[in-house]
Structures are given as structure tokens and as C-alpha cells.
Amino acid sequence: MEATKNELEAAIKALIIDALQLEDIQPEDIDTDAPLFGEGLGLDSIDALELGVALKKRFGLSLASNDPAIKNHFRSVGSLARLIAQQRANQA
């Protein structure tokens, strides 16, 4: 059964907290459309690498480091959810 958009977003938020050991943040504290880097959640490039590995393990996400759209994919939880849903649809 396919996860709904909200379930996928919740799973990504939980993964971000777990993979990056963000102890003082709850999934509901992360705005789906807020930036993950800079002013939003405040993640950095090391966090991006760790998150990429965790997303690959958990969701089978395929990422190419030379993809010019990679920053857009990692912009927010919503953009990551769209990427995962798109890759799943392409594999179906």
C-alpha cells in the first residue's frame, strides 16, 4: 500500500530528527514547506550528506551528486516527499 502524502512527509520529518539526532525537535515542529537549510531548520552541508544517506537507506532514494536540481530536492520536507513519490511512480 502506498503511503499518503501526509504519511510520507511525517516519515521524512521523523527520519530527519532521527538521522541528524535533533533531540529538541518533534516532527510537528518541522514545517513541511519551510527551508531545511539556512534560516529554516538550519541544517548544513554535513547534515545534507547524512540526510541523503538516510533517505537512500529508508526510501531507496536515488540521488546523483552532480544533479543540478539536488538543492531544490532538499529545499524542504515537501520537496523531498515529491521526489520520493516521483521516483516510486517511475519504478512502478
C-alpha positions as CSV (number, residue, x, y, z in Angstrom):
1,M,0.0,0.0,0.0
2,E,1.3,3.4,-0.9
3,A,1.8,5.9,1.8
4,T,-0.3,9.0,1.6
5,K,1.4,12.4,1.1
6,N,1.0,13.3,4.8
7,E,2.3,9.9,5.9
8,L,5.4,10.3,3.7
9,E,6.0,13.8,4.9
10,A,5.7,12.6,8.6
11,A,8.1,9.7,7.9
12,I,10.6,12.2,6.4
13,K,10.3,14.5,9.4
14,A,10.9,11.6,11.8
15,L,13.9,10.5,9.7
16,I,15.4,13.9,9.7
17,I,15.1,14.1,13.5
18,D,16.5,10.5,14.0
19,A,19.3,10.7,11.4
20,L,20.6,14.1,12.5
21,Q,19.9,13.5,16.2
22,L,17.8,16.6,16.6
23,E,16.8,15.9,20.2
24,D,14.9,19.1,20.9
25,I,12.7,18.9,17.9
26,Q,9.4,17.0,17.3
27,P,8.1,16.1,13.8
28,E,5.2,18.6,14.3
29,D,7.8,21.3,14.9
30,I,9.1,21.0,11.3
31,D,7.0,22.9,8.7
32,T,6.6,20.9,5.6
33,D,7.4,23.8,3.3
34,A,10.0,25.6,5.4
35,P,13.6,25.6,4.2
36,L,15.7,22.8,5.7
37,F,18.9,24.8,5.3
38,G,19.8,28.3,6.3
39,E,17.0,30.3,8.1
40,G,14.6,27.3,8.2
41,L,15.7,24.3,10.2
42,G,19.3,25.4,10.0
43,L,20.9,22.3,8.5
44,D,24.3,22.4,6.9
45,S,26.2,20.5,4.2
46,I,27.3,17.8,6.6
47,D,23.6,17.3,7.6
48,A,22.7,17.1,3.9
49,L,25.1,14.3,3.3
50,E,23.9,12.4,6.4
51,L,20.3,13.0,5.4
52,G,21.0,11.8,1.8
53,V,22.4,8.5,3.1
54,A,19.4,8.1,5.5
55,L,16.9,8.8,2.7
56,K,18.6,6.3,0.4
57,K,18.5,3.6,3.1
58,R,14.9,4.2,4.2
59,F,13.2,5.1,1.0
60,G,15.6,3.7,-1.7
61,L,16.0,7.3,-2.9
62,S,18.4,7.5,-5.8
63,L,20.4,10.8,-5.8
64,A,23.1,11.9,-8.1
65,S,25.5,14.4,-6.5
66,N,26.0,16.1,-9.9
67,D,22.2,16.6,-10.4
68,P,21.7,20.4,-10.8
69,A,18.3,20.1,-9.1
70,I,19.7,18.5,-5.9
71,K,19.4,21.7,-3.9
72,N,15.8,22.1,-5.0
73,H,15.0,18.5,-3.9
74,F,16.5,19.1,-0.5
75,R,14.8,22.6,-0.1
76,S,12.0,21.3,2.2
77,V,10.3,18.2,3.5
78,G,7.6,18.8,0.9
79,S,10.1,18.8,-2.0
80,L,11.8,15.6,-0.6
81,A,8.3,13.9,-0.4
82,R,7.6,14.9,-4.0
83,L,11.0,13.5,-5.2
84,I,10.4,10.2,-3.3
85,A,6.8,9.9,-4.7
86,Q,8.1,10.6,-8.2
87,Q,10.9,8.0,-8.0
88,R,8.4,5.5,-6.7
89,A,6.0,6.2,-9.5
90,N,8.8,5.8,-12.1
91,Q,9.7,2.4,-10.6
92,A,6.1,1.1,-10.6
